[in-house]
Amino acid sequence: MTTTQPAPTGQVVPLVEVTIDGVRTEVPKGTLVIRAAEDIGIAIPRFCDHPLLKPAGACRQCLVEVATPDREGTLRTMPKPQASCTLEVSPGMVVSTQLTSEVADKAQHGVMEFLLINHPLDCPICDKGGECPLQNQAMAHGRATTRFVDVKRTYPKPLAISTQILLDRERCILCQRCTRFSDEIAGDPFIELQMRGARQQIGTFDSGVLGFAGDAPVGAAELDDSGRPFASYFSGNTIQICPVGALTSAAYRFRARPFDLVSVPSIAEHDACGAAIRIDHRRGVVLRRLAGDDPAVNEEWISDKDRFAFRWQVAADRLVAPLVRDGEDGSGPLVETSWADALDVAATLLAQRRGSLAALPGGRGTLEDALAWSAFTRVVLGTNDVDFRSRAYGGAEEADHLAARVAGSGLDVTYADLDGADVLLAGLEPEEEAATIFLRLRKGVLAARTHVTVLGPYLTRGSAKLRATLLPAAPGTEAEVLEATDTFGASDGDRPRIVLVGERLAAAPGGLTAAAALAERTGARLAWVPRRAGDRAAVEAGLLPILLPGGRPVADESARAEVAAAWGVTPPAAPGRDLAGILDALRAGELAGVVVGGVELEDLPDPAAALAALEAVRAAGGVVVSLEVRRSAITELADVVLPVAPPAEKAGTFLTWEGRPRAFAAVFDTAALGDAAVLGLLAEEIGTPLPDASMPAWRGQRVAAARLDAPAPPEPGPGQAVLATWRLLLDAGRGQDDEPHLAGTARRAVALMAESTARGLGLQGAAEVTVRGPRGSVTLPLVLAGVVDGVVWLPFSPRERAGAAALGAQSGDIVEVTA
């Protein structure tokens, strides 16, 4: 019997009737038998099967007895048990699992016996022991004793797949989950099934087995910017989906037993993707993080940065007590003090200078933190001089764009929308800056539902894995290229169109204006993808000089009236200064102080100028109050330092780039306070309690989006090139501190340029090049790639000063390049 049901797309999906263990059910045509059984609550044992990977039928543990009707309708049993993970249902099919069929039960017992022939009995020392599918299913579907008396196969162990991933080959049952993930999900060739028969094994690419051509496996893409042919940003997922203890983490190996751990669901804090994670801890120490299962966001995958980079929260420079300047005049060294004393000192210093203060809250906080910063700035400091953007940015053009098109826009574009759309990426390299978006785009691309177009100086390795079409644009010409683009994606236009603009596009004058105009011309939806976890919340909370919470314009009288009715205090009417304006005012003595929240000087557009501005504040007798998790360069310039809790020690809500709220609970119950709590205490000490700053989205007139005509980009002269740069996912940032294994998988810094550019600069045959900017130089290996002519690409590595950050230059600047 076959019926139909409506699909979400409006198409009619045929339903197929199938009987499993005597239970009749209807499932969509194409459903695997193992999924149909799951739908009615029947669990069939399996190892290789995974709902997000293609069927493989590698382990054979899911064998069931199957009968189907012949042409006359007579039910005929198949001569041998079938793998339910590769067999699709058909009309009238009758399936008997191990619960009702002796044939299926015997087959599963036989397969289990084969799997355990060479598998070591080292469960007490195996990292998977206690949460191992092989353990569980061996108890349920295996023999009580073994008949195997020969010597088991052994290998030297462990085999280092990377600095982070270790492989115990003798434990492997060849389910191929890891290799399929690498090929189908990540697109990174770093582990493979090798040899045949009794010698078959999983391992790194072996030149003696697979055949190499130079440094890369046969058929592999050119190395371009990776520097490492087998590195992957997603390799940790193979550990989690391995059904045995074959793949392990170098950081977690032999650290704990699963039954000793306490698990807490949480949200990753390293980017604006909001990936669900699970934090496992023991005795107050986080030992590992795993991917959570959230089909709407990250499905079951996370990046290695989200998985392994968590020790920064307990680094040796973690602030555990407030600090104030010693001495009556506050000119002495920073010393630890009590909360009462620190709040008293900070409140006194700020109250004396009210009306001449500014706030730089950064973009790392939760929604609750951002709302508290917004209220504290307007109600306590009495100013609109506030800007969360601790990075290169587009000034008024970007602020207007965020106020007009991002704040209060809700879930206009979601992850689900990316699967089945024509997507244009402008100023965004998702594999490096938004890993969860990358995986969702790649899923749609491999299913031929999504087409990706990339605006950039060259087709990166990540873009190549997305099979993207390149819109070549040298830095500074993005607006010109977008203005000349009439369409993108499929020519028939049947799929919806989406334009994803990264925060980097704001640094290209006119880029955001041109992207918005392109979206209007093509009927595309526009979404903004920041890099930090707290940036979208900061926009919604009004941490911009022209914006109040909920997208309310500062200059709109009715908007201020709504805020005044909710807060009991009318916010200032005049738009405030942005980041650059605040730093200039501090340096010129026009402002008497600043409250800073977790800002790194290296991230700012001009770190030296920012340092000079803060030093000028102290020299002029002003005040710097800093809210930080760990010591930084700003700590040494502050008058009062108030420690705040890292994500593991507070509850809160991150907003994803979509605008989706992602609430999380505190992992540890400590005395540490989040930004919102600290600002609340400080406001109480000053005598102006903070109001509840949460407000619904503004329904009135929005800020008018700026229309900025892009200026002509500068032309490089002899011996010069245009700089292109962005940050890599792993770049020795402070969020990766104390994780040496993860640092070992980072892509090495190289300089990329076209062969024609190298020839024009006289760099033929040069192994390395030196790139000079306004404030420094850097020497890196030269790699020739398909970069736009006249452009040199460097990674932007502010912490290690190994890339463009060492030059004191931004993308689009002119730099000198020599051998």
N, C-alpha and C positions, 0 to 999 in steps of 0.2 A: 504494500500500500504506500502511495506517495501523495503527500499533500503539499501545500505551500504556506509560507509565512512572509510577511512584509519585512524587508531589510531596512536598516536606518537610511540607506541611500535611496529608498523608493523602489529598488529592484525586488523581484519576487524570488525567494530562495526555496527550492524544492526541499521538502522534508521527507526523510526516509524512515520507514518503520523497521525496527530491529529488535530482536529478543535477546536479552542477556541474562543468563541464569534464571530463565523463566519469567523475567520481567520485560514486558513490552514497553518500548519508548520510541519517540520520534525525535530525530536529530537532523540538522541540516545536511544536505548532500555534501560529501567530501570530508565528513567528520571521521577521524580515526577511531577505531574500535576502542582503544584505551581511553579516549576522551568520552566516548559514549558511555562507557562503564563508570567513569568518574561522575558523570552527570546524575546517575542514579545511586551513587554512594558505594560502588563496588571498586575496591582498590586492587589493581593488578600490579604485582611487583615489577620493578624496572630499574635499570641503571642508566642506559644511554638516553632514554627519552627525556626531553625537556620541552615544555610548551612553547618556548620562544626560539627553539632551534628546529631545523628541518629534521624529519625522521631519518634515522640511520639504520636501525635494526642491527646494531653492532653487538649487543650483549646477549640477546635472545632470551633474556630472563622473563619476558612478558608473554611467553607462548600460551596460547589458548586453543581450544578445540572449536572449529568453525564448520558450520553446515550452511549451504546456500541452495535455493531451489534451481533445478535445471529448467530446460525449455518447457517441459511438461508440467512444471510446478512441483515435481517430486524433490523433497529435501535430501540433499546428498552431502555427506560429511567429507571434508577435504582429507586426503590420505595422510597428511602429517599436520601436527600442530603449527599454528601460524603466529608470527610476531604481531601482536596487537598494536604496536606503535607505528607500524608501516602500512597496515591494512585499513582501507576505507570501508565504511559500511555500505551495504547494498540492500535493495528492497528484499524483505523476507529473510534476511540473514539471521541465523540462530547461533549465538556464541555461548560457549560454556567455559567459564574460568576455572581456576583451581578450586573454587568453592563447590562446584557441582560436577566436575569432570576429573576422573582418576587419570585420564590421559594427560590433561593439562597439568595436573598436580605432579605427576611423575616426570613430565618433561621439565618443569621448573626445578624440581629437585636435581635432575641430571645436569642441567645447566649450572646450577649453583655448585655442584660438586666439581665441575670442570673449572669454574672461576676460582675455586679455592685450592686447586692443585698446586699452583706456584705462589699463591698469596701467603705472605708470612703471618704467623700467629703472634704478632707483636702488638696486639690491641692495648695492653697496659701502658706502652710508651708512645703510641701513635697519637698525633694531634687530633685525629678524627674520632678517637675512641670516646664513646658516649653519645655521639651524634652522627654515627656512621650508618648509612643505608645498607652497606654490606653486612655489618654486624646484625642489624635488625632483621634483614631478610634471610640471613643465614640461620638465624634462630627460628624463623617462621617457615622457611621453605628449604632448609638444608638437612643433611643427615646429622645424627647425633655424634657419630664417630666417622673418622676418615678411613678410606681404603687405600690411600696413597702412601707408599712406603719408601719411595725413591727420594733422591736429593732434590730439593726445590731449586728453581732458577734464582740466581742472585746477580746483583750488579754492584759496582762501586757506588757509594752513596754519601751525601746527596749530590745530585747533578745540579749545578747552578744554571737555571734557565736565564736568570738575570741576577742582579744584586739583591732583588727582593723575592724572587720565586725560586724555591728549591724543589727538586724532584727526586722521590724515592721510587725508582723504576720497578723494583720488584713488587711493589704494592699495586701497580697499575693493572686494571682489568680491561684495558683497551676499549672503553666505552666511547671514546673519541669526543666527549663533551668539550674538552679543552681545545682541541683542534678545530672543531666546528664553530665554537665561539670565536676563536681568533679569525677564522675565515669569514663567517657569516655576520658577526656583530661588529667586531672591532676593525676588521680588515687589515690586521697586522700579521705578517708571517713570522711568528717567533717560536712556534712549536709545531711539530708535525709527526704523523704516523710514519714509521720507518721499517724497512725490511718486511719479510713475509714469514709465515709459518711460526715455528717455535722461537725464532729470533725476533719476531715483531715486537716493537717497543715504541713508546712515545718519547720524544726528546727534542732538543734543539736541532736546527738544520745541520746536517752532517754532510760535509763535502764528499766523503767517500760513499754516501748512500744516494743523495739527491742530485749531485752534480752541480758545481758552482761555476759561474762565469765571473771572474774577478771577486768582488766582495759580496755579491748578491746572488741568491738562488736563481736558477734558470727561469726566465719568464717574469722575474720581479721587476717592479718599476725602478727607475733611476733613483739613487739615494736622495737627491736634491738637499733639503735642509735638515734631514734627520741626523746624519752623521753616524747613526747606528741602524743597521738593516733590520734588526730583530727587536728593537725597543717598542714597547706599547704602553699607552697611557691607561689601559684597561686590563692589564694582565692579572690583577688581583681577583677579578671575577672568576678566573679559572680555578682558583683555590676553593671558592665558595661552592661552585657547581660540581666539583670533583666528588663523586659518590664514595670515594675511599680516601685514605690519607696519603695519596701519591704526591699531590702538589701541596706545598706548605709555604708559609711566610717566614722569611728569615727573621723578622722582628718578633713573631709570635711563637715560633717553633720551641716546643718543650717548656713553655711558660706556664701553662695551666691546663686543667681538665675542664671540659665543657660543663660538667655538672657542678663545678666550683664557681662558675661565673653567674653574675646577676646581669640580666639583659634589660635595656631600656630603649624604647624606640625614640628616634630623634631626627633632626634635619641637618644635613651637611652645611657647613658655614663658609666654605671657600669660594663660592660663586653665587650667582643669582638664579641658579636652576632649581634649588629647593629639593634636592634628591633626598629620598627617605633612606635613613640608615638605622642600624641597630648597634648600640654601644654595649659592649660586654666588659664588665669590670669585676675586680676581686680585691677586697680589703682596701677600698678607696683608691685603687689604681686602674685606669683604663688600660686593658690589655689588647683589645682589638676592636675594629669597627667592621660591620658587614653591611651589605646592601639590603635595604628593606624592600618589601614587595608592594609597589604602588603603581598599578597599571596606568593611572592618569598622568604620572610624571615620569619617573625613571624606570618603570617596570621592575626589573630585578637586577639592574646594572648600575654601577657607580664608577667614577674614575679612580685611579690609584691615589690621587691626591686626597679625594674624599675618604678613601679607605684607610690610608696609612698615615696621613699628616695630621696627627692629633696631639703629639707630645709637646707642641708649642705652648699648650695651655698650662703646663706644669714645668716650664723651663726654669733654669736656675735664676734667671733675672725676673722672675714673677714677683710682682709687688704684693706684699702681704700685710703691710701697714701703711697708713698715711705718712707723708713726708712734708715737712715745712722747713723753711730757711731758718737757721739758727742765728742768734744775735738780735739785739733790740731793733736794729734798723733792717733786719731781714737780709743782710748781705753775706751771712755765713753759709756754711755748707748745708746740704739737706740732711735732716735728721728724722728718725722715726718718732712718731708721737701718737697720741690717742686720737680717736675719731672726734671726740668732743673738742679737743684743742685745734685740730686741723680744720674742722668746720667753722669754728669761731674765727680763726685767722682768715680763712677764705672769705667768710661772710663780711668781715670787717673791711677787707681790702676791696671787695667788689662793691659793697654799699657806698663806700667813699667815692667811687668812680662811676656810679650808675649814670647812664646817659652817654657815656663815652667808652662803651665796651662793645665787643663783638664776640661771635661764637663760630668755631670751626669744628663741627661735631663728627666729621668723617662719615664713612659709609659702611661701617661694620656692624651697626647696631640692629636691634630688633625693631619692630613697629612700635612697641611700647616705649623703647628708648627714644626713638625718633620723635614721637609725640611729646615726650617729656622735654626733650631738647627744644622743640618748637615753642612750647609754653614757657619754658625757662627763659628763652631768649626774649620773647615779647613781654612777658609779665614781670619777670624779675630784673632782667638787664635793660628792658625798655627800649629795644632796638630791633630793626629789621636787618641789621648787618650780620647775616648768617649764610653760610654756604657749606654744603656737605661734600662738595666735589674736591677731593684731595688727589687730583690728577690733571693731566692736560685736558682742557675743555674749550668749548666754543663761545665763552662769554655770554653776551645777551642773546645771541641767536639760539644757543642751546637752552638757556633758561626759558625763553619764550616757547621753544618747542616742547619742553617738558611740561610747562604750565598749560599749554593749549591742547596737546595731543596725548599726554601720558597721565597726568594727575587726574584721578577720578574716572579714568576710562574703563575700569573694571576688567573682566576677562574677555577682552575683545578678540585676542588671538591666543590660542592655547596650544599645548603640545599635540593634541589630537588634530588640530587644524593643519599642522605641518605635514601630516601623513595624508597625502592626496592633494597637494597644492603645487603650484609653480612658485618657488621661493627665490627671492633675490636677497643676497647677503651683502650689505654695504658697511664697511668699517667693522666687520665681524669675521673672525676666524674661529668657528665654533669648536673645533677640536682643541684649540689652545685656551679659549676664553669662555666657553659654555659647553662642556663635554656632554651633558645630557641632551642638549639640542642636537649636537653632532650625531649621537646614536639614534635619535628619533628620525632625523633627516636620512641617515643611511638606511634605516629600516624601510622607509618609504621609497627610497631610490632603488634598492635591490628588488622591491616588489613592483617596480615600474609604475608606482602611483605618484611619485614626487619627482620634480625636476628642479635642480638647483643651479642658479646663476650667481657668480661671485664677482663683485667689483673689487679689484685689487691689482697690485703690481705684478703678481705672478700666480700661477696655479700651484698652491701649496700641496704638500703630501696629503693633508686632510681633505682638501678640496678634490684632489684626484680620487680619493676613496669615495667621495660623494658623486663622482662622475659629473662634476660641475662644468658648466660652460663659463669661460672667463670673459668678463668685460674688462679689458686691460685699461688701467688708469694709473698713471704716475701720481705720487702724493701731491696734493694741491690741485689736481685736475679732476677730482671726483665729481664736483658739481657740473663741470663742463660735459663729462661723459654721461652723467645721469640726464642732463637736459637734452642731450642728443639721442637718448634712448626712448623709443616709442612703445616698446613691448618687451617682454621677456618670457621665457618658458615655452610651453607648447604653442605651436602656431594656430591650432584650432581654438584655443581659448576656452576649452570646456572646463578645465580645472580652475578653482579659485586661485587668486594671486595674493601673495603675501610679501611684503618688504620688511625684512628684519634689519634695523640699523643698530650697529654697535656703538658704544660710547665714543670710540675712536673717530667716527665720522664727524663728530662735532668739532674736532681740531682742524678739519678741512673747511675753510670759509665757504659758506654757501652750500655745503654738503647736505645738511639737514633740510634746508629750503628746497633743494633740488629733489631730494628723496621724497618729500611730501608731495611735490608737484607731480612726480612720476606716479606715485600712488593714486593721485586724483585722476591722471590721464588714463591709467590702465584699469581703474576700478579695484585696485589692490587695497588690502588692509595693511596698516602700518603698525609696527611694534618696535619698541626700544629695548635693547638687551644690554644692561650694564654688566660690569665685571664683578662688583662686590655684592655680598649677600644683603646688605642693608640699603642699597641705593634706591630701590623702588619704594621701600618704606619711607625713606627720607623725602622723596618727592611727594608722596601722599600726605606726609606730616607737615609739608610746607617748609622744609629746610633750604629754602632759596630766598634771596632778597626780595623777590617780587611775589611770593606765594605764601598763603596761609593754609592750614590743614584742609584737606578735601578738595584741593584745587582752587581755592578762593583767591582771587587777585587781591594783593595788598592795596592797590589803588582804588578798588571798588568799595564805595561807602556802604552799600547794603551787605557786602560780604563781611566787612569789618563789624557791622552791626550784629550779624549772626554770631560772630566769634565773641563779641563783647557780651551778648546775652548768655552765651554758654560759659564764658570764663569769668564774667564779672569785671573784666578789665578790657578797655578798648585798646587794641594793638596800634602801634604807630602807623600813620597814614603814608608816610613817604617811603618808597622803595629803598632798600638798603644797598650796601656795597657787596660785591661778590668776592670770591677768594682773592683775586689779584688786587681789588680795591681795598680790601681789609689789610692785606700785607703792606701795601703802599702807605695806607693811613697810619699803620703802626710804625712804620719806618720814619714817616714824616712827623710823628708826634701828634697827629690829629685824633688818634684813639689812645686811651690810657691803659688799655688792657684787653685781654682775650681769654676766653675759656675754650680749651681744646679737648677734643675727645678722640683719642686713639689715632691720631694722624701721624704718619711717617713722613719725615722731611724728604726722603728719597723719592716718594711718590709724587711730590708736588712738581708743577711745571718748571720751577726754578728753585731747587733746594738751597742754593747759596743765598739767593735773595730772601727766601723765607727765614733762613737762619739769621741773616742780618737784621730782618725786621724784628724777630723775637729778642735778639740781643739789644736792639735799640730800645725796646720796651723796658727791659731791665735797667739799662743805662739811664733812662729818663725817669726812673722811679715808678714805672707802671707795674701792672700785675699780670702774671700768667698763671692760670689755674689749669691743671691738666688732669683728665680722667683717663687712666690707662690700666691695662692688664699687666704689661711688662715694661721694664725700663726702656727708654728710647732716647734719641738725641734731644727730644723736647723735654724729657725729664730733667736734664741738667740745666735747662733754662727756666724752669718753672719755680714759682714762689711756693705753691702748694700743689702736691700731687695726691690725688685721691684714688686708691686702687678700686677697680671694678672687676666684676666676675666675668670669667670667660664663659662661652656657651654651655659647657658641661656643668656649670654651677649655678645656672639660673634658668627659669622658664621664660618663654616668650614666643613671639611669632615673627618668622621671616616672611617677606612677600617676595614671590618669585618674579621674574621678568614679566610673566603674564599678568601679575597682580593677584595671584592665588595665595591666600593666607596659609602658612605652614606652621601650625602651632607645635611646640615641643616642650617637654617637661625637663626639670633639672635632673641630671644624673646623680649628683651628690648634693646632700643637704648640708651646706656649709654656711659660715657666717659672711661669706662674700656677698656683696650687693651689686646689682646691675646698675647701669647708667641711670635708669629711671628712679631707682630707689635713692641713689646718691644725690641726684639733682633735687629730689623731693626733700631730703634732709637739709641740703644747702639752702633751698628756698625757705624752709621753716626757720632756719637759723637767721636768715636775713629779715624774716618777718613778713614774707609774702608767699603764703602757701601756693603750691602748684594746683591749678584746676585740672579736671579731667579733660584732656586735650582731644580725645577721640570725637570725630564729627562725621556726619554723613557727607557724601560727595556733593559738591556745589552744583546747583542746577541753574545758576544764573549765567550771565555773560562771561565767557572765558577770556583769558589773555589773548590778544590778537597775535597770531604767530608771525614772527619776523620774516620778511622777504629780503634776503641778503644776496646781492649780486656778488658772485665770486670774483676776486681780483685775479689778474693774470699771475700765474705762478712764476717764481724766479727761474731764470735759465742758467744752468751750470756752465762755467767757463772751462778753459783748459785745465786738465788735472782734477776736475770736480765732478760730482754726481749728486743727484737728489737722494736724500735719505728716506728710506721706508723702514718702519720698525713697529713691532708690537711685542707684548710680553708673552712668553711661553708658559704653558701650564705648570711646568716644573722649572723654577728659575732661582732657587736659593732664597726665596722670599721668607719672611719671618714666620709665616704659617707652616713652613717645612722644616723649621729648626728641630734639632735632636732626632732626625730621621735619616741617618746616613744611608740606609738601604734604598730608600726612595730616591735620594739624591743621585745614586748611581745609575738610575734609569733615565735621568734627564737627557735631553738632546743637547749635544755639544754646540757651543756657539761657533757659527761660521758666518762668513760674508758671502752673500749671493749676488751675482750680477750676470747679465747676458754676455755671451761671448763677444758680441759686437761692442759692448761697453768696455769690456776688458781690453779689447784690441785698440779702441780709441784712446784709452788711458795708458797704453803701452805696457799692459800687464800680461802679455802672452807668456804662458808657461810659469807664471808666478804661483808659488805654493801658498804664500801668505800675502796679505795686503794690510797696510796701515791706513786707518781712516781717522781723519782729524776734524774736530769740531771746534766751537768757540772756547771750550774750557778743558779740552783734553783730547787724547787719542787712544786708539785701541788697535792691536794687531791680532788678526784672526785668519784662520785658513780660508782660502778662496775656493768657492764652489761655483762652477758655471751652470746656470739654469735658465729657464725661459722667463727671465725677469724683463719688464718693460725697459727699453733702451734708455740709457742715461740714468738708471736708478741702481743704487746699492742697498740691499736689505741686510739689516743687523737685528739680532734679538735685543729687546729692551730689558736689561737686567739691572735694575736700580741698586740692588743690594750688593752683588758681587762686582759691579762696575766692569763687566766683561763685554758689554755690548754698547748700544747707542747711549745708554745712560752715562757712560764715561765721557761722552763727547760734550755734554751740556747742550744737546740738540734734540729737536723733536722731528717727527715725521713731516716731510716736506721741506726741511731746511737743506741748504747747500753745504756739502762737506767735501773735504779734499781726500783723494784716494791715491796712495802711492804703493809701490812694491816694497 
